[in-house]
Amino acid sequence: MSGTLAGTGKLIRLVLRRDRILLPLWVLWMSLAPVNFVSMTEELFPTAADRQEYAATSGSDPAFLALFGPLHNDSLGGIVTQRLGLVPLIVALISILTVIRHTRTEEENGRRELLGATVVGRHAPLAAALTVTLAANLVLALIMTAGLSGSGQPGGASFAVAMQFAVCGCVFAAVAAVAAQVTVGAGAARGVAIGALGAAYLLRLAGDAGGEGNALAWLAWLSPVGWAQQLRPFADERWWVLLPAAALTALLVAAAFRLSARRDLGAGLLVARPGPGTAAPSLSGPFGLAWRVHRGMLLAWVAGLAVLGAVFGGLAQGVGDALRDNDDLKDAFTRLGGEATLVDTFIASGMSIVGLVVSGYAVLTTLRLRAEEENLRAEHVLTGPVPRVRWAAGHLLFAFLGTAAAVAAAGLAAGLVHGLNSGDLGRELPRILGGALVQLPAAWTLAAITVAAFGLLPRLSAAAGWGALVVFLFLGQFGALMGMSQRALDLSPFTHIPKLPGGDVSVAPLVWLIVLTAALVALGLAGFRRRDYTV
């Protein structure tokens, strides 16, 4: 095994050299953000009575339980822990992207083959990528523990909060390592790993939505994201939950190395079937080629979003039931408009999540432009009588219309399930479908940012697309709680999306987002027409 790991130390230094800016940024940002949450939450809930009221209303709201996870303790630290429930998913996403960037992407671009011609063992690149990513998650946990402890929180509970982040990051770094061995391309590897993260979140959501003791609570135990939250910081900490997380990480890492030994360089275990000797007529143009390239991922995302929508639609009826069973919640929401308001709020929150999730598809699909260019496949097409803009338009068609199809699938599934449960399908289906479709301008903005980066700064297109998504997610979910100004919150396109069903609709922000999207796409395509073809 030592021979297969030869050169790992040098490759670790290479990874650190290449990520010398991004790595410290995300580690420090993710580790220090919770420290700000403590002071902000203390300002919002200064007394024990305020915190108890939050726990009895918002903290027990099925919408909050579904989105953020359970509230195990009504102390200041317990509330902070619940409100941080989505941040570990960001850490997991960054870990996935980091591992695949330094494994499958390196193979796809041919740099791994160059390294393999030197004194570098077969498994050294994988070992280097995993070592750096896992170590980054542990450093993040240590910095976060020190920050939370320094803000006056108990050390043990602070460490438990930090390990929630590290557990998600380490497990899904290992998932990404396996995905990089199974698939052929970096895009497919990212899709598999992010799909696994989405499935884990979906299981956690379904298990926690009804509160403790509900019939589906066992689903949360099938998810590594659920395991992280079962550490129960500031309550009766369950340190033993770290054991299955560590065991799963070790098992996946071992599987990744074993799979790496069984495949050829540049290949994956899922071998693509050879195509026919003669191309179909549909492949004679760039749009037919784009359909052939994108159809698998499009169908997978449409199906996945339909499942997510069906889950939100199914949980909505349980939200109304929980309201009737909880007098405190009932009184609070009666003042706000009653049970219908609570159900609409829950569904609107679910559609907001749909918008964020489908933005990942928009970025992934748009980045296929850069992948085709880097792998020289675009060069073969563009040397013929195919203009650059027409070739790019074939891929962008799926970035925009594919995003619309996935969002519509989620809205239809949620509307059908909730409409059938409530007995008012004719009313609920169009309302919920509208709440889903209204997310499109924000998701399209993410695709447009990626297009602009592809045309003007192609080597930074992936960083621009994924970085914008992470920043917008952070602003939308935590910016207000951290006391950020409205001007800062307005930087996220999701801030301008109306909360439907049930909210007020303003057309002007949606129009401006579409105008901005069109301008960024035009800017990116103009830059692509004029710049050199670059790898």
Disulfide bonds with the S-S distance in Angstrom:
none
